[in-house]
């Protein structure tokens, strides 16, 4: 009986040892996945700041891979100040969300670069930023054909087909951004829309599915 109990105790100890080792490995894998997701979310949300390029998903994918993972999903809506990503590392998936608060930056840091934009649109956007005390800013203004082609390729990959991508990104050669007649705004969009109407600025929103997209009034007529 004593030998049997001793044998059972030894077996149980060995099993517990294996269990704790596996648990520790799983915990480490989860920590690595979460760390990768956190870094990816922070990198993506930085793209909506005045210093970013607005390419949240592309940056998120690059950072996920840089941290040894794979981007599973990026809820990176243009015009939003928040992003949520899911990243998988060695079969373990983690989710992270990051938010950018424009109020945390001083108004003096919101420089507007109107190069490439139609002069009337550039002046209107500059007036809007001043009037809203930098609670809105431009995430995307003029785009070169190369930049538009890159956005189009990313959209096709994300949405699965050119037809689906066309609902969100214009094909190269047909974007108003390429003509300097459109800007995408980030921040308090409802406030921006009210101020545009109050100030009588020559800007309007032609796309119901893209409330952040503003064009020069009369640009489509």
BAFI-3210 file (N, C-alpha, C; in Angstrom, 3 decimals, decimal comma, padded with zeros to 6 digits):
// residues 221
n [1|2|3|4|5|6|7|8|9|10|11|12|13|14|15|16|17|18|19|20|21|22|23|24|25|26|27|28|29|30|31|32|33|34|35|36|37|38|39|40|41|42|43|44|45|46|47|48|49|50|51|52|53|54|55|56|57|58|59|60|61|62|63|64|65|66|67|68|69|70|71|72|73|74|75|76|77|78|79|80|81|82|83|84|85|86|87|88|89|90|91|92|93|94|95|96|97|98|99|100|101|102|103|104|105|106|107|108|109|110|111|112|113|114|115|116|117|118|119|120|121|122|123|124|125|126|127|128|129|130|131|132|133|134|135|136|137|138|139|140|141|142|143|144|145|146|147|148|149|150|151|152|153|154|155|156|157|158|159|160|161|162|163|164|165|166|167|168|169|170|171|172|173|174|175|176|177|178|179|180|181|182|183|184|185|186|187|188|189|190|191|192|193|194|195|196|197|198|199|200|201|202|203|204|205|206|207|208|209|210|211|212|213|214|215|216|217|218|219|220|221]
n.u [000,842|001,921|003,923|002,314|000,891|003,023|003,903|001,702|001,706|004,109|003,556|001,453|002,754|004,495|002,692|001,482|003,676|004,135|001,735|001,897|004,078|003,109|001,023|002,429|003,778|001,639|000,694|002,840|002,731|000,279|000,875|002,849|001,335|-000,524|001,147|002,108|-000,286|-000,969|001,168|000,745|-001,799|-001,256|000,595|-001,008|-003,047|-001,576|-001,330|-003,537|-003,072|-001,925|000,601|000,661|000,033|-002,404|-002,695|-003,714|-004,278|-002,262|000,034|-000,554|-000,477|002,215|003,472|002,458|003,641|006,292|006,481|006,444|003,998|000,682|-001,575|-004,896|-007,334|-008,308|-009,934|-010,128|-011,317|-011,571|-011,345|-012,056|-011,008|-010,129|-008,833|-009,103|-007,517|-006,783|-004,450|-002,486|-000,235|001,833|-000,414|-001,997|-004,416|-004,896|-006,501|-006,533|-007,182|-006,888|-006,887|-006,844|-006,541|-007,277|-007,322|-005,237|-003,043|-001,322|-002,903|-001,155|000,340|-000,988|-000,397|-001,298|-000,984|-001,413|-000,552|-000,883|-003,631|-006,648|-006,745|-008,956|-010,149|-008,065|-007,820|-010,331|-010,261|-008,169|-009,306|-011,403|-010,078|-008,928|-011,255|-012,459|-010,726|-008,725|-009,943|-010,572|-008,810|-006,791|-006,578|-006,034|-005,171|-004,302|-003,475|-000,996|-000,874|000,484|000,181|-002,607|-002,980|-001,762|-003,445|-005,752|-005,009|-004,669|-007,295|-008,676|-007,500|-008,348|-011,195|-011,826|-012,611|-012,594|-015,057|-016,267|-014,328|-014,531|-016,560|-015,407|-012,901|-011,677|-010,894|-007,563|-006,867|-009,420|-010,038|-011,043|-009,220|-006,817|-007,040|-006,862|-009,134|-010,421|-010,644|-009,955|-011,231|-010,423|-011,440|-013,712|-016,171|-019,022|-019,141|-017,423|-018,908|-021,066|-019,776|-018,808|-021,157|-022,067|-020,031|-020,143|-018,446|-016,884|-017,396|-018,459|-020,232|-020,292|-020,612|-022,519|-021,738|-019,263|-018,723|-016,606|-015,389|-014,758|-015,440|-014,559|-016,987|-019,169|-017,417|-018,111|-019,868]
n.v [-001,198|001,209|001,512|001,717|004,113|005,873|005,561|006,524|009,169|010,073|009,851|011,653|014,007|014,243|014,566|016,983|018,604|018,611|019,775|022,376|023,338|023,357|025,163|027,432|027,875|028,369|030,700|032,397|032,468|033,743|036,199|037,120|037,340|039,258|041,433|041,910|042,614|044,933|046,672|046,825|048,033|050,555|051,572|051,688|053,512|055,795|056,606|058,142|060,533|063,992|063,618|061,306|059,044|058,128|055,510|053,186|050,345|049,173|049,866|048,617|045,909|045,662|046,141|044,067|041,840|042,517|042,069|039,368|038,253|037,865|039,890|039,660|041,000|044,369|046,933|049,635|052,398|054,970|058,315|057,902|058,147|055,987|052,642|049,101|046,042|042,634|040,189|037,389|035,153|032,517|030,804|031,766|034,149|037,629|040,655|044,197|047,614|051,006|054,504|057,760|060,957|064,041|066,320|066,108|067,125|070,174|073,091|074,445|072,516|071,459|071,544|072,428|071,016|072,076|071,495|070,674|070,697|072,190|075,727|077,092|075,102|074,442|076,848|076,925|074,670|075,329|077,532|076,218|074,500|076,391|077,603|075,537|075,196|073,350|070,883|069,223|067,772|067,230|064,052|062,927|064,396|065,789|063,234|061,387|059,647|057,243|056,865|056,631|054,291|052,451|052,548|051,579|048,940|047,880|048,078|046,328|043,917|043,821|043,869|041,935|042,000|043,964|045,183|045,330|046,813|049,226|050,565|051,928|052,950|054,875|053,797|053,971|056,989|057,950|059,243|061,976|062,986|062,764|064,802|066,949|067,889|067,000|066,124|064,117|064,124|064,025|063,567|065,643|065,215|065,785|068,340|069,707|069,640|071,245|073,691|074,229|074,782|076,982|078,896|079,115|077,764|076,545|073,607|070,203|067,084|064,483|061,718|059,346|057,133|057,773|059,816|061,367|062,369|065,127|067,429|069,978|072,400|072,112|070,647|068,309|068,981]
n.w [000,000|000,840|-001,078|-003,348|-002,895|-002,836|-005,439|-006,850|-005,947|-007,012|-009,752|-009,970|-009,282|-011,425|-013,539|-012,775|-012,977|-015,741|-016,516|-015,412|-016,804|-019,448|-019,107|-018,447|-020,845|-022,536|-021,373|-021,874|-024,675|-025,049|-023,916|-025,679|-028,032|-027,228|-026,700|-029,266|-030,531|-029,109|-029,793|-032,523|-032,686|-031,572|-033,407|-035,681|-034,952|-034,719|-037,288|-037,880|-036,799|-036,964|-037,970|-039,313|-042,129|-042,825|-043,584|-042,110|-042,063|-043,651|-042,236|-039,834|-040,606|-041,282|-038,806|-037,261|-038,498|-038,066|-035,389|-035,237|-035,855|-037,369|-039,080|-038,384|-038,397|-039,019|-037,772|-039,060|-039,657|-041,954|-041,016|-038,428|-034,994|-033,651|-033,513|-033,940|-033,586|-034,487|-033,830|-034,678|-033,206|-033,509|-033,608|-031,558|-030,812|-030,323|-029,236|-029,595|-028,792|-029,729|-029,162|-030,515|-029,238|-030,251|-028,676|-026,959|-028,115|-028,667|-030,074|-031,787|-033,053|-035,172|-038,158|-041,448|-044,555|-047,624|-050,154|-053,551|-053,511|-054,784|-054,899|-053,738|-052,200|-050,441|-049,025|-047,802|-046,150|-044,433|-043,143|-041,863|-040,043|-038,361|-037,344|-035,941|-033,960|-034,273|-033,805|-035,786|-038,527|-041,448|-042,786|-045,168|-048,143|-051,118|-053,447|-055,075|-058,259|-057,782|-055,019|-054,881|-056,338|-054,651|-052,384|-053,584|-054,265|-051,692|-050,765|-052,479|-051,738|-049,093|-049,198|-051,025|-053,744|-056,806|-057,255|-054,699|-053,370|-054,653|-053,440|-051,415|-052,037|-054,681|-057,995|-059,390|-061,087|-061,108|-058,812|-056,753|-055,076|-056,413|-058,176|-056,613|-055,413|-053,168|-049,674|-046,807|-043,607|-040,105|-036,736|-034,951|-036,801|-037,175|-035,976|-037,666|-040,040|-039,320|-038,906|-041,446|-042,792|-041,284|-041,694|-044,380|-046,136|-049,150|-049,348|-049,428|-048,755|-050,794|-050,697|-049,187|-047,720|-046,800|-044,575|-043,772|-045,972|-047,914|-050,510|-052,927|-053,438|-056,186|-057,712|-059,015|-060,925]
ca.u [000,000|002,821|004,556|001,294|000,661|004,221|003,906|000,649|002,154|005,140|002,896|000,693|003,718|004,996|001,610|001,336|004,812|003,850|000,618|002,355|004,953|002,251|000,286|003,356|004,025|000,437|000,663|003,850|002,219|-000,758|001,542|003,491|000,277|-001,102|002,145|002,116|-001,539|-000,877|002,087|000,102|-002,873|-000,654|001,182|-002,093|-003,764|-000,681|-001,501|-004,628|-002,621|-001,453|001,897|000,505|-000,264|-003,768|-002,656|-003,739|-004,224|-000,946|000,985|-000,896|000,029|003,674|003,890|002,137|004,687|007,544|006,436|006,338|002,607|-000,066|-002,768|-006,130|-008,383|-008,036|-011,096|-009,458|-012,250|-011,051|-012,108|-012,227|-009,808|-009,868|-008,632|-009,073|-006,833|-006,602|-003,170|-002,203|001,181|001,970|-001,719|-002,732|-004,931|-005,164|-007,139|-006,175|-007,833|-006,160|-007,613|-006,070|-007,319|-006,684|-007,225|-003,995|-001,997|-001,562|-003,397|-000,078|000,987|-001,819|-000,048|-002,028|-000,223|-002,392|000,093|-001,583|-005,073|-007,180|-006,525|-010,170|-010,344|-007,014|-008,171|-011,504|-009,843|-007,379|-010,266|-012,155|-009,212|-008,822|-012,553|-012,762|-009,619|-007,972|-010,624|-010,554|-007,637|-006,779|-005,839|-005,622|-005,513|-003,910|-002,777|-000,395|-001,366|001,127|-000,472|-003,956|-002,866|-001,443|-004,680|-006,673|-004,557|-004,966|-008,746|-009,054|-007,073|-009,156|-012,620|-011,957|-012,877|-012,630|-016,421|-016,470|-013,378|-014,960|-017,482|-014,654|-011,736|-011,824|-009,785|-006,574|-007,270|-010,791|-010,223|-011,019|-007,980|-005,759|-007,250|-006,729|-010,473|-011,044|-009,863|-010,571|-011,019|-010,443|-011,763|-015,139|-016,747|-020,299|-018,831|-016,855|-020,005|-021,839|-018,973|-018,765|-022,423|-022,111|-019,063|-020,377|-017,250|-017,207|-017,097|-019,653|-020,005|-021,077|-020,701|-023,237|-021,033|-017,977|-019,018|-015,356|-014,869|-015,272|-014,939|-014,816|-018,340|-019,247|-016,352|-018,670|-020,838]
ca.v [000,000|002,365|001,648|002,162|005,534|006,596|005,553|007,441|010,530|010,409|010,043|012,899|015,099|014,354|015,129|018,386|019,304|018,798|020,716|023,735|023,739|023,701|026,375|028,546|028,111|029,003|032,060|033,145|032,661|034,773|037,473|037,546|037,747|040,513|042,482|042,212|043,313|046,279|047,460|047,028|049,018|051,873|052,018|052,001|054,727|056,925|057,024|059,112|061,787|064,940|063,213|060,023|059,039|057,647|054,130|052,398|048,901|048,800|049,988|047,561|044,637|045,681|046,031|042,717|040,964|042,891|041,479|037,917|037,834|038,060|040,704|038,932|041,980|045,753|047,819|050,918|053,197|056,290|059,363|057,579|058,348|054,745|051,430|047,835|045,026|041,275|039,695|036,005|034,796|031,076|030,198|032,431|035,424|038,648|041,866|045,434|048,820|052,222|055,723|058,998|062,104|065,278|067,353|065,939|067,883|071,616|073,569|074,892|071,403|071,003|072,243|071,920|071,045|072,121|071,322|069,791|070,938|073,383|076,861|077,398|074,052|074,591|077,997|076,562|073,715|076,084|078,314|075,271|074,054|077,520|077,838|074,429|075,160|072,115|069,651|068,390|067,996|066,455|062,786|062,648|065,485|065,415|061,951|061,137|058,401|056,103|056,697|056,131|052,893|051,659|052,457|050,720|047,557|047,486|047,925|045,095|042,817|043,802|043,600|040,701|042,160|045,364|045,704|045,678|047,860|050,470|051,249|052,657|053,615|055,059|053,222|054,957|057,791|058,448|059,818|063,439|063,323|062,898|066,082|068,014|068,434|066,309|065,863|063,288|064,759|063,196|064,343|065,885|065,416|066,529|069,737|070,253|069,839|072,415|074,888|074,475|075,450|078,282|079,802|079,177|077,305|075,792|072,188|069,390|065,640|063,836|060,266|059,048|056,091|058,308|061,134|062,094|062,786|066,443|067,896|071,370|072,569|072,252|069,902|067,216|069,500]
ca.w [000,000|000,896|-002,397|-004,295|-002,645|-003,272|-006,905|-007,305|-005,653|-007,983|-011,049|-009,902|-009,317|-012,793|-014,347|-012,418|-013,536|-017,169|-016,622|-015,150|-017,905|-020,588|-018,766|-018,564|-022,272|-023,084|-020,857|-022,623|-026,031|-024,978|-023,652|-026,928|-028,953|-026,753|-026,904|-030,701|-030,837|-028,533|-030,621|-033,825|-032,522|-031,347|-034,672|-036,613|-034,562|-034,961|-038,686|-038,009|-036,203|-037,988|-038,471|-039,986|-043,561|-043,039|-044,079|-040,872|-042,256|-044,168|-041,126|-038,874|-041,127|-041,197|-037,412|-036,802|-039,022|-037,412|-034,046|-035,350|-035,944|-038,611|-038,874|-038,682|-038,696|-038,638|-037,861|-039,264|-040,461|-042,290|-040,365|-037,020|-034,188|-032,917|-034,312|-033,204|-034,388|-033,991|-034,311|-034,304|-033,066|-033,230|-033,407|-030,475|-031,306|-029,311|-029,751|-028,895|-029,300|-029,385|-029,526|-030,586|-028,766|-030,791|-027,643|-026,221|-028,798|-028,630|-031,369|-032,652|-033,731|-036,277|-039,387|-042,601|-045,797|-048,710|-051,460|-054,483|-053,473|-055,435|-054,010|-052,967|-051,211|-049,440|-048,182|-047,007|-045,114|-043,458|-042,354|-041,039|-038,946|-037,431|-036,708|-035,027|-032,998|-034,552|-033,378|-036,987|-039,348|-042,689|-042,759|-046,550|-049,058|-052,484|-053,597|-056,376|-058,856|-057,126|-053,713|-055,108|-056,765|-053,460|-051,600|-054,326|-054,098|-050,316|-050,646|-053,181|-050,885|-047,872|-049,448|-051,786|-055,179|-057,228|-057,103|-053,293|-053,014|-055,272|-052,533|-050,402|-052,626|-056,127|-058,773|-059,835|-062,236|-060,977|-057,481|-056,649|-054,370|-057,414|-058,855|-055,622|-055,153|-052,033|-048,465|-045,778|-042,314|-038,900|-035,546|-034,709|-038,134|-037,108|-035,697|-038,893|-040,994|-038,875|-039,120|-042,890|-043,128|-040,612|-042,316|-045,814|-046,845|-050,375|-049,151|-049,196|-048,665|-051,844|-050,513|-047,948|-046,965|-046,345|-043,992|-043,542|-047,282|-048,337|-051,790|-053,266|-053,962|-057,632|-058,382|-059,808|-061,906]
c.u [000,880|003,493|003,579|001,033|001,832|004,272|002,887|001,062|003,188|004,531|002,149|001,615|004,244|003,950|001,427|002,478|004,620|002,762|001,097|003,293|004,127|001,498|001,172|003,648|002,843|000,346|001,653|003,376|001,154|-000,146|002,203|002,458|-000,312|-000,144|002,193|000,874|-001,493|000,001|001,463|-000,987|-002,314|-000,050|000,095|-002,785|-002,887|-000,842|-002,645|-004,261|-002,166|-000,134|001,830|000,188|-001,673|-003,835|-002,634|-003,544|-002,850|000,101|000,728|-000,338|001,548|004,145|003,582|003,223|006,028|007,637|006,179|004,924|002,002|-001,327|-003,997|-007,229|-007,925|-009,311|-010,562|-010,317|-011,653|-011,953|-012,320|-010,919|-009,488|-009,670|-008,683|-008,480|-006,860|-005,353|-002,968|-000,699|001,252|000,632|-002,547|-003,132|-005,241|-005,721|-006,722|-006,860|-007,047|-006,940|-006,669|-006,971|-006,671|-006,484|-005,921|-002,839|-002,325|-002,019|-002,280|000,576|000,204|-001,523|-000,776|-001,195|-001,200|-001,784|-000,667|-003,083|-005,434|-007,104|-007,751|-010,414|-009,307|-007,339|-009,345|-011,124|-009,042|-008,286|-011,047|-011,330|-009,071|-010,121|-012,905|-011,673|-008,909|-008,615|-010,845|-009,275|-007,681|-005,952|-005,359|-006,101|-005,220|-003,171|-002,201|-000,999|-000,773|000,461|-001,880|-003,945|-002,578|-002,685|-005,677|-006,292|-004,874|-006,464|-009,227|-008,678|-007,971|-010,588|-012,874|-012,204|-012,859|-014,006|-016,679|-015,555|-013,834|-015,959|-016,738|-013,466|-011,935|-010,643|-008,813|-007,037|-008,656|-011,068|-010,157|-009,779|-006,841|-005,847|-007,120|-008,051|-011,158|-010,066|-010,660|-010,215|-011,098|-010,737|-013,264|-015,820|-018,099|-020,080|-018,274|-017,954|-020,832|-021,072|-018,861|-020,015|-022,491|-021,216|-019,277|-019,174|-017,633|-016,797|-018,398|-019,274|-020,874|-021,335|-021,337|-022,515|-019,660|-018,185|-017,787|-014,800|-015,555|-014,631|-015,247|-016,188|-018,297|-018,236|-016,893|-019,644|-020,122]
c.v [001,251|002,608|002,170|003,653|006,369|006,683|006,514|008,894|010,988|010,686|011,360|014,109|015,326|014,985|016,607|019,216|019,585|019,849|022,147|024,235|024,154|024,992|027,602|028,894|028,816|030,456|032,942|033,435|033,745|036,147|038,012|038,050|039,082|041,680|042,899|042,994|044,742|047,184|047,789|048,086|050,423|052,436|052,446|053,300|055,963|057,453|058,007|060,446|062,736|064,528|061,889|060,177|058,571|056,208|053,164|050,908|048,443|048,843|048,896|046,216|044,558|045,490|044,654|041,741|041,250|042,276|039,978|037,401|038,047|038,850|039,922|039,891|043,352|046,559|049,242|051,760|054,575|057,345|059,121|057,807|057,113|053,603|050,222|046,778|043,681|040,721|038,269|035,772|033,333|030,435|030,805|033,824|036,370|039,893|043,073|046,609|050,034|053,420|056,905|060,163|063,379|066,349|067,259|066,681|069,362|072,077|073,959|073,774|070,906|071,823|071,594|072,102|070,959|071,941|070,307|070,005|072,180|074,534|077,179|076,362|074,178|075,730|077,668|075,624|074,434|076,913|077,409|074,817|075,153|077,693|076,751|074,268|073,805|070,868|068,726|068,717|067,033|065,184|062,403|063,788|065,075|064,084|061,857|059,868|057,162|055,815|056,137|054,666|051,982|051,479|051,514|049,245|047,036|047,235|046,642|043,882|042,697|043,361|042,439|040,826|043,643|045,989|046,153|046,824|049,226|051,241|052,145|053,424|053,710|054,426|054,313|055,680|058,367|059,092|061,338|063,896|063,547|064,233|067,256|068,642|067,793|066,177|064,911|063,911|063,740|064,109|064,474|066,234|066,141|068,023|070,408|070,559|071,068|073,704|075,232|075,216|076,850|079,304|079,961|078,752|076,447|074,330|071,441|067,913|064,921|062,344|059,942|058,008|056,537|059,710|061,984|062,711|064,084|066,837|069,385|071,478|072,812|071,448|068,777|067,693|069,900]
c.w [000,000|-000,441|-003,427|-004,146|-003,124|-004,794|-007,464|-007,085|-006,667|-009,343|-011,077|-009,974|-010,726|-013,698|-014,065|-012,986|-015,008|-017,357|-016,436|-016,229|-019,110|-020,329|-018,894|-020,002|-022,910|-022,651|-021,598|-024,037|-026,051|-024,764|-024,915|-027,922|-028,540|-026,949|-028,369|-031,094|-030,317|-029,393|-031,967|-033,737|-032,350|-032,636|-035,653|-036,252|-034,766|-036,379|-038,881|-037,383|-037,313|-038,624|-039,238|-041,460|-043,863|-043,513|-042,890|-041,111|-042,744|-043,057|-040,093|-039,328|-040,980|-039,752|-036,843|-037,248|-038,347|-036,016|-034,083|-035,467|-037,313|-038,291|-039,310|-039,104|-038,248|-038,846|-037,891|-040,198|-040,698|-041,655|-038,887|-036,279|-033,345|-033,897|-033,386|-034,111|-033,683|-034,647|-033,810|-034,290|-032,655|-032,868|-032,292|-030,952|-030,149|-029,990|-028,922|-029,572|-028,835|-029,907|-029,528|-030,193|-029,268|-029,729|-026,862|-026,879|-028,734|-030,004|-032,325|-033,442|-034,937|-037,532|-040,557|-043,857|-046,960|-050,091|-052,307|-054,510|-054,285|-054,433|-053,152|-051,883|-050,099|-048,480|-047,275|-045,862|-044,032|-042,553|-041,405|-039,829|-037,900|-036,643|-035,696|-033,969|-033,050|-033,964|-034,572|-037,758|-040,524|-042,508|-044,149|-047,438|-050,491|-052,460|-055,003|-056,958|-058,200|-055,779|-053,875|-055,521|-055,582|-052,586|-052,270|-054,153|-052,700|-050,133|-051,324|-052,335|-049,644|-048,128|-050,400|-053,265|-055,538|-057,035|-055,666|-052,882|-053,529|-054,414|-051,550|-050,956|-054,129|-056,856|-059,201|-061,096|-062,123|-059,621|-057,520|-055,873|-055,360|-058,144|-057,885|-055,229|-053,960|-050,874|-047,579|-044,438|-041,184|-037,713|-035,371|-036,035|-038,084|-036,853|-036,945|-039,910|-040,619|-039,149|-040,600|-043,329|-042,524|-041,300|-043,817|-046,630|-048,056|-050,291|-048,927|-049,206|-049,695|-051,626|-049,169|-047,090|-046,473|-045,775|-043,730|-044,820|-047,723|-049,655|-051,986|-053,897|-055,457|-058,396|-059,266|-060,868|-063,191]
res [x|x|x|x|x|x|x|x|x|x|x|x|x|x|x|x|x|x|x|x|x|x|x|x|x|x|x|x|x|x|x|x|x|x|x|x|x|x|x|x|x|x|x|x|x|x|x|x|x|x|x|x|x|x|x|x|x|x|x|x|x|x|x|x|x|x|x|x|x|x|x|x|x|x|x|x|x|x|x|x|x|x|x|x|x|x|x|x|x|x|x|x|x|x|x|x|x|x|x|x|x|x|x|x|x|x|x|x|x|x|x|x|x|x|x|x|x|x|x|x|x|x|x|x|x|x|x|x|x|x|x|x|x|x|x|x|x|x|x|x|x|x|x|x|x|x|x|x|x|x|x|x|x|x|x|x|x|x|x|x|x|x|x|x|x|x|x|x|x|x|x|x|x|x|x|x|x|x|x|x|x|x|x|x|x|x|x|x|x|x|x|x|x|x|x|x|x|x|x|x|x|x|x|x|x|x|x|x|x|x|x|x|x|x|x|x|x|x|x|x|x]
***
